[in-house]
Amino acid sequence: MFGEERGARLEANYHRCVKAGEPISYQEELRIGGEARVWQTRLAPVTTGGEISGLVGITRNVTDSVKQERRLRRQNERLDEFASVISHDLRNPLNVAQGRATLLDEQIESEHTGPLVRALDRMEAIIMDTLTLARQGDTIEEAESVRLTDLVGQCWGVVDTDEATLEIADELVFDGDRDRLQHVFENLFRNAVEHGGPGVTVRVGCVGPDTIYVEDDGPGIPVDRRDEVFEPGHSSTSGGTGFGLTIVKRIVEAHGWTVSVTEGSDGGARFEFEFEMSQ
């Protein structure tokens, strides 16, 4: 038997469906046999001769998916707290240490000051990448029109590319979160220079209307390591944080795109982003 409170809720939902004249969905949590379960019901009106003559409903157990959503929400809340701690409680004393170490390096000659400054700079890079990972993985809710050449040119201009060369093979306009995509291209350009050397050539282009690629003519990535490069902490260079390509993958997936790595046309590394064009 239904309790009076639940009976009232059911009646209210029935009236809401009839008033709306279209299907509605709602969830409720019930305790059955001592265990709480979440049920999702979808009600739809049945019409006869243009008039609503009844309702049909389907109820299913969504307990597992709701529990997963709650776990993800708690994880995201912890990530936000973690990012806040890093941003405020760690970066402030780190900036003080960097300033003092730089002054010390200018005032005295010691074999220890150079490695000290570099170690502190590496700590800052790790903190920045960790913050990016914590904050950039959410699903993209609002997208804007992005011109590939404009985005690539802006990103290339802020990266220390040394004597590297950029080639833009194609133009494309697509929808995306420009701010987050800047992290993608900047990280890929840094990755190409770090692994391909100061004279590396980086090419950006398209394969049809739904795939963007970034490739270089460096040494490339062995087939047996291509799945590993997106894992957190993976780096083949001593100065890398190991988060650059992980950030790339997280942001790409937040857009609903897919990313893959293969061999470039000149034997280097090639990253491809496949997405659905907006209608």
Secondary structure, 3 states (H helix, E strand, C coil): CCCHHHHHHHHHHHHHHHHHCCCEEEEEEEEECCEEEEEEEEEEEEEECCEEEEEEEEEEECHHHHHHHHHHHHHHHHHHHHHHHHHHHHHHHHHHHHHHHHHHHHHCCCCCHHHHHHHHHHHHHHHHHHHHHHHHCCCCCCCEEEEHHHHHHHHHHHCCCCCCEEEECCCCEEEECHHHHHHHHHHHHHHHHHHHCCCCEEEEEECCCCEEEEEECCCCCCHHHCCHHHCCCCCCCCCCCCCHHHHHHHHHHHCCCEEEEEECCCCCEEEEEECCCCC
